[in-house]
């Protein structure tokens, strides 16, 4: 009767399991991971292991949703994220905020690599406070 390694492995103590995993890891291109690393993970509570997995699943859902929204309309995606960053509620947006939102999108699309998040927020606030005319005249100088 031939037993598989798993049958024996599952009966081992945590310390011996960690050592066995370290040994198996070494067999893969002589990769060295200390036994203590495996022992730490083997002694974690199941709640901790599940909690991390659940968190990653939620992050993945948000990520895929945001990615899809960005594909559908990069402009609306950008503007909604900017509203979140600035605490602007689109259902209560003022004309000056809407104008700033549109102009900030235009600046962003001109050169996406140069426009930092901080620069865009500052630009939005300048347009909101001073108006488009002031900003455009300032840019002409």
N, C-alpha and C positions, 0 to 999 in steps of 0.2 A: 504494500500500500504506500503510495507516494504522496507525501504531504507537500503542500505548497508553502513557500516562505511566509505568505500572509497568515496561514494558520498558526504558525509558531510565533510570528511577530505580534499578533493580536493578544497573545498570552504573556508577553513580556512586561516588565515594569517600565514606567515612564523613562527612567534613566537608560535602560537597555534599548528601548525604542529609539530614543534620541541618538544613542551611539550607532545603532543600525542605520538610521537615516543618514547620519554623518558619513558612515562608511559607503553607503550607496551613492551619495552625492559625490564623494571623492572618485568613484569609478567613472563618473562622467567628466572626462577631460581633466582629471585630477583637480576638480573644483573643491576648494576647502571652505566649509561652513562649520563653525564650531558647534559641538553638541549642545552647548548652552542655548543657542538660538532655537533649536528644535525643542528642547526641553521646555523653554518658556512658552512656546506655542502649544505644546501638547498639554500643558497644565492650565491653559486658559479655560475659563468657564464657557460653556456652550452659548450662554447669552451674549458674551463678548464677541464670539465668532459670528453669530447670527446677526448681531447689531451692525457690525461692519459691513456685512454682505447686504443687509437691507438698505443701509445708507448709500452704498455704491449703486444699488438698483434705483433708488430715488434720484440720485445725481444723474444717472444714465437717462432716466425718463425726462428730466428737465433739459439735459443736454440735447437729446434728440428732438424734443419739442422746439427748443430755441433754434437749433440748426434748421429745422423745417421752416420755421417762421422767417428766418433770415433768407432762405432760398426763395420763399414766396415773394418777399418784398424787403430788400436790404434797407431801403430808406425807412420804412415803417419800423423795422426791427431796431435800427440805429436810434431813431427818434424815441421809441418807447423805452429803450435802455437809458437814454439820456434823461428822459423824464423821471425814471426811477432814481437815477443818480442825483438829480437835482431836487427831488421831492415835489415835482410838478404833476398834479393830477390832470390828465387830459380832459376829463369831464368838466373841469373848472378852469381851464386854461384861459389866460387873458390874451388880448390881441398882441401885446408886446412879447409875451412868451411864445406865442405861435410864430411871430415874425422871427424871433431869435432861434426858434427850433428850425425853421426853414433855412435861415442863413447859416446856421451851424452845420446843417447837412451839406450845404453848398461848399463850405470850407473843407469839410471832411472829404468830399468827393474830389476836390481839386488835387489833393495830394495826401492820400491815406497814410503814407509812410512818415510824413513830417508832422502830422497832426497828433499830438499826444492827448491823452484823456484830459489832463489838467488844462492844456491849452484850449481844448474845445469847450470845457466848462467855463473857463474865463471868458472866452469869446461870447458864449451864450449870455453870460451875465452882463457883459458890456453892451451887447445889442439890446437886451431887455431893459437895462437902465437908461441907456443913452439914445436908443432908436437907430434904425437903419441908416438914416441920412447922416447922422453924426459919424457912424462907423465908416460909411463909404467915403465921406469927405476926408476922414482921418487917413484912410488907406491911400487916397490920391496924393496926399502930401509927401 
